């Protein structure tokens, strides 16, 4: 199984600029979980979007993100929430300002918004639960054989796209369309890797801008597969791997051998 997939990234037109390549916003992290903001923003930087915005009410979190990624634009003061896609939720950020975009990825505690997202109608909503979070949302999984039917039920009931993380991650659409990833490895079951995936997913949606359910499921599959391939590459260099190892390996996934 190849670990290099440059085709996962949206092609860049000769006339492209940073805006046309996709703008992704990240609302992540908190004083309690500042690292989540760094990991999620790092994932967003590697998904192909040309412009990454970061928003937080915490000056400490914002400073940490900008120290690690000086190319990211802080919008804490400007309040410019316009973007093609937003990630909301990694690390339990303040949700006082809910941006709107064509694509919204909800992670962590923000996934609770999926059950009452009338303010986000006409937008593609993606949630990224692991099994514990699925249970908290009212969709318990008591046996591995229940993962697919529960993912499909969650997607239909909440009218969202679901990335059910875990062994053989499942991508499910409200229509019942779904795919199952085979690139992930057990070593991904470590803190912070979900934050990287959430940022990567939002960035890929912003850069590809899929229009149909089929295309959205395909792009979500690219993000999950790239995340798994990065873990495979990281494992070849060191073990056990961490979320930062996965983040650092992402560029290699998109590089030709």
Steps between C-alpha positions, in 0.01 A plus 500: 500500500656829391554764766555781247190661348564841343164467323323552834577873477291728280687600182636854495404706193776703332301815581434403863536736793475434873128574502406294196681200651251510788469684830468289814422632846590331827318568827679267738684465826442645845704594803446143620590340165730743316683223313183402317505836323856441381426148374174595328655806336800294395267252331318785326829630360567165332167440325553719197319820600693812405394714796460388861321720752503442874252636752507472879390713791814389683808716440719219635362247251528743210860579591586130515351437156676796339832409662480159339348616170581862407328454161161463672286816529346583836156657473441549872482877454371538146214256550502409131340156514460457124644173374418211268519251787521522878619258762330559832565315819838334539602560860165645613532864390258775587205486264372854543549573130379230262627564149316388190659340195422251227660229713507477879701234681390450861740326735516437875224668705384699197347182360209555737396781263423242233167414659375860474683659211212697350739796479715293266234385255609478136855424607679166502560406864763240591543347845801294606410282800683208649280235660488674839384823339243311291358365825483853644304606192249224566638238263664226711712231337499180705672272250737556205233363266283800590746762380370529143126497581554750781705731276226487236229561760692796645548657156133462408355604836717809538514580126879522510801327351666274755863398535475224760858460616646171613606174341393526136376859521157542341388798292120522474265744325137579591392324179654171610803535276808384686857381478734314734866594531778240513803728541476564873716315751446424871777746591264785411320432827694766685408847625489780244485303177130581468581872517743460209235311301233762568721783373611298198138418414386863511796606285432235237135603480606864456751417227296245303157664560299187416144562382319167523462242775714260298776759473482590870531135604793463261685801644432391857647165396812678372546671836458181700729305267770768504483506879546122511784507248678768704478273802650215299790720389553626855507144635785414267713765671403460864271307728285573691381789287333817621262748342790731415671211321191456285483873430867513397455200267202645312706682232665170409162348417456754221855471364593276208763240584 
